[in-house]
Structures are given as structure tokens and as C-alpha cells.
Amino acid sequence: MAPAVLARLAPSPPPPPPQKPPRRRGPARGASRRNFAIHTAVAVAAAVAAARPAAAAAEEAPAEPPRKKGSPELLGGIANTKSWSQYYGSGFSIRVPPSFDDILEPEEFNVGMTYYGDKAKPRTYAARFASPDRSELVSVVIKPSNQLKITFLEAKDITDLGTLKEASKIFVPGGAKLYSARTIKVKDEEDIRTYYFYEFGLDKEHVAVMATVNSGKTYIAGATAPETKWDDDGVKLRSAAVSLSIS
């Protein structure tokens, strides 16, 4: 029999198994997780305070008489937040922008601590809220003041951490572009409390930070969003940060 005929009669090799199309990862989901991680990192950098010198030094603001937070004269571009929900945390309160979700993880509600065996680890956030698309964040962090500036004395006022310019090295990450720095004095029930406010850009993010000290603890509110969204939502986010109050 001719070789060509033998070839036709030989059993054909089995067809290769059908290949499954490569699994497509949802771009929205993957991208949203990465973006959320980036925004969280920026909020933490603003709130936990990177201990690196700021690229631009904060300018000292002239002393001002105590004003009520939320007043139009306090800072340019501040909204009236009285109609917003007010969140009460451990020793502080903050106004939450409408439609923002509380995204504090359930385990972080455990009296400020997460337990690992016999050791207690302080939680990262005292409060955390996000816009529906998670691109904008409002966070509150509480840190012992002696972790931000080495001292054996209990800090009772944010000026114990230095002047507005000196404290920018604590609250403004290195490499950030500083847009604004202000000292804000607010009259509360017992005394006049001093706050430091900083606004800066970092890695295409825009951040507003409000910080104050009470009984050895530093309370830091950070609001962040992509620079591309700040023109539309900056007033709302800045107002949330400025609404930080010690209770």
C-alpha cells in the first residue's frame, strides 16, 4: 500500500483540548482596590505624620482672634457643615460629608485596640469615611504626642510640638507641595484651643489636614482626593477636616 494511503489510514492524533479564554480581571475592581490603597496611604501619611522635612516650609500666619469654626471668614472655601451628620469618637467629633460611608473595619471598634495574644496593637484609625466610589477619604488618627516629638513632658497644646512652621515637618510628608498653612484658634467651653491646618499636594493627591493636641494626645483629621476632583469637591473635603473638634 502506498505510503500516502497508509498515512490517511493512520489514526489521527486527538485534537488539542479547547483552551479557556484567559480570565479577565475586572478593571474596575482591581483598579479600585489599588486606588483605594493609594488614597489610604496618602491619608495615613497626612494623619500619622511622616517624620521627614517638608519640601516647602509652612508660612507663619498672623495671630487672629478666636473664631467659630465653619464661619466663612475662617478659611477660604469652607462650607457650612451644621446640616451634616456628626460623628463622635473617643475624645473628638467630626462632621461627615453627605453620602460618605463609614468604612472603619469592625475589628477596629474594639476600644481602640486590636489584640494579638497578650499584646495589644493600637488601631490605625479612630474614624474613617469614604465617598461612594472610594476615591475620597476622610480619616481621623489619634497618636500619643511623644511619638511625634520626643519629650518627657505631656503635650497640652499643639504649640508644644513647635510653631506652625516647625510642626509642618511632622504633619506634611517630605516631597509634598504645600498650598496653605494656618493657625486656627477656637474658643470652646473652657479655653481657647489651637489647631494647625495644612493643605498640600502629594503624588497627584490633594490633602487637607487639621491637627490639635489634648492631654498628651494628638488628634489629626485628614481629607484626601485626587487633584482632578479637588476643584469640585475640595470645599467639602476641606470643611470636613476643619470640622474636627475635641470633646
N, C-alpha and C positions, 0 to 999 in steps of 0.2 A: 504494500500500500504506500502511496506517495507520501512523503513527509508532510506535505501541506494538508492532506486528508487526516493524517494522524494528529496533526495539531488541532484540526477542527473537532476531532472526537475526544481529545483530552479534556478531562473535567476542568471547567472554568474556575479560577480562584474565587473564593467567596468575596462578594462586594464589601468594601470597607464599611464599617459601621457608620451610620449617619452621625455627623458631628453636630453637637448642640451649638447653636449660636452663642457667642460669648455673652456672659451675663452682664447686662447693662446696669451699672450703678446709677441710681437716681441722682442726677447732678444737683438737684435742689437739696436733697437730704445731705449728701456728702459735703456740698459747699456750705450749707447752713451750719453743719457741725464745726467745720473749720473756721468759718467766720465767727461763730459764737465763741469758739475758743480764743480767737484773736481779740474779740471785744472784751471778753472776760479778763484776758491777760492785761489789756490796757487799763481796765477798771481797777484791777488789783495793783498795777503799777502806780496808778494815781492814788489809790486808797492806802495801800500798805506802805507806800513811800519808798521808792528806790533810793538807797543811800549813795547816790552819785551826784556830783556837782551838776547843776543845771547849765544848759548851754547858754542861756541868756539870764542875766541876773534880774531878779524882781526889783521893780522900782518902788521906792517907798511912797506910799500915798500920804497926803497931808492929813493931819488929825481932823476928824469930823465929829460933830455932836452925835450922841446916840440917836439912832433912828429905828423905826419899826420895820422889821424885815418884810419884804413884799411891797414896800412903797415904791412908786415909780422913780423917785429920786435916788434910791439906794444904789442901783447899778443900772447901766444902760441895758434895756431889753429884758426886763423882769416882769413876769405875768402875775396877776392876782391869783393866788392858789387857794383862797379860802373855800372854794367850792370843791376842791379835790379831796379825795379820801386821805385821812391822816393815819399813818402807821406809827404805833407806839412800840418801841423796842426796849431793851434794857438800858434805862437811863437817858433815852433820847426819843425824839419823834421826827418824822419827815413826811412831807406831802408827796403823794404818788400821782403821777400824771394819769389822766383818764385813759382807759383801755390797756394800761400796763398790767402785766400778770405778776403775781408773787411766785418767784421761781426758787425760793430758798428750799434746799433739799430737806426732806423730812428728818433725816438724822441730824441736821444742823439745829433743830429746835431743842436739843437736849441740854437745856440750861447753859448754853454757851460752850459745851464740851462734847467731844466725841471720844468714847472710851476704847482703849486697846489694852486688854488685860488689866494690869494695875495702874497703867499710865493714862493720863488724860491729855488730850491734844486740843488746844483751843481751836474753835471753828474759824474758818476764813472770814465768813460774812456774818454780820449782825442782821442784815436785811439785804434783799436783792430783788429787783423788779426788772422786767423786760417788756419791750414793745411786742406786739403780736408776731412780727417776723424775726424777733430776737436780734435785730441789728442795733438796737438802742438799749442801753442798760443804765440803771440807777442802783448804786450799791452803797452800803454803809459798813465800815470796818471800825472796830474798836481795838486799839493797841495800847499796852502799857507805855506810858510816855518815856520810861527809862530804856525802852527798846529802840526808841527813835533817837534819843540823845542820852548818852551815858551820864548819869547823875545819881548821887545818893539822896538827893532831896526830892520830895514829892512835888511834881509839877502841879500848880494850882491854876495857872493861866497859860494860854498858848505863847505868850511872850517869854515864858520860861524856856521855851525851845529856841528862842532867838528872835530877832526882828523879822519883819516880813521878808526882807531880802535874805537874811541868813537861813530862815526856815524853808526858803524855796529849794535849798539843797536837799531837804528831806521830802518835800511833797511833790516836786517836779522832777521827773526822770531825766537823766542825762540824755542829751541829744534832742530834747523837746524844743519846740519853738514857742516861746512864751508870748501870749497875746495880752494878758491882763493879770495884774496882781493888786489886791486891795485889802486894806484892814477895815473890818466892819465891827462896829461896837453896837451891841444890842442891849437895851435895858430890860432885864427880866424882873421877877418879883422881888428878888433880894439885892441884886447888884447889877453892875454893867459888865456884860460878858464880851470878850474879844474873840472875833473869828478872823481867820485868814482865808482869802479867796484867791484861787489861781485858775487861769484858763489857758490851755496850751494845745498844741498840735503835736502828734506823735504817730509816725507810720500810717499816714492817711486817716488817722482818727483825730477827733476833736474831743477834748476832755475839759470838764469843769469840776473843780474840787473846792469843797468848803470844809474847814477843819477848826476844831476848838478843843480845849482841854478842861477836864473837870475831875478833881480828886485823883490825880495821878494817871488818868486815862485820856487818851487822845481819840476823839470821835471824828471820823473822816467820811464825808459823803462825796462820792464820785459819780458823775453822769457822763456818758460817752456815746458817741455816734460817729459814723463815717463822715468825713469832711463834706462829702457830697450831699448829706442830709442836714447838715448843721444850719444852712440858710433857712430851711423850712421849719426845723424842729429845735433849733438852738435855744430859743427863748424858753420853750417848755422845759428842756433839759437843764438849762442854767437855773431856772426857777426852782426845779426840784432839788438841786444841790443846795441852793441858798436857803431853802426852807428848813434845813437841819436845825433842830432846837434841842437843848439839853433839858430834860425833865426831872 
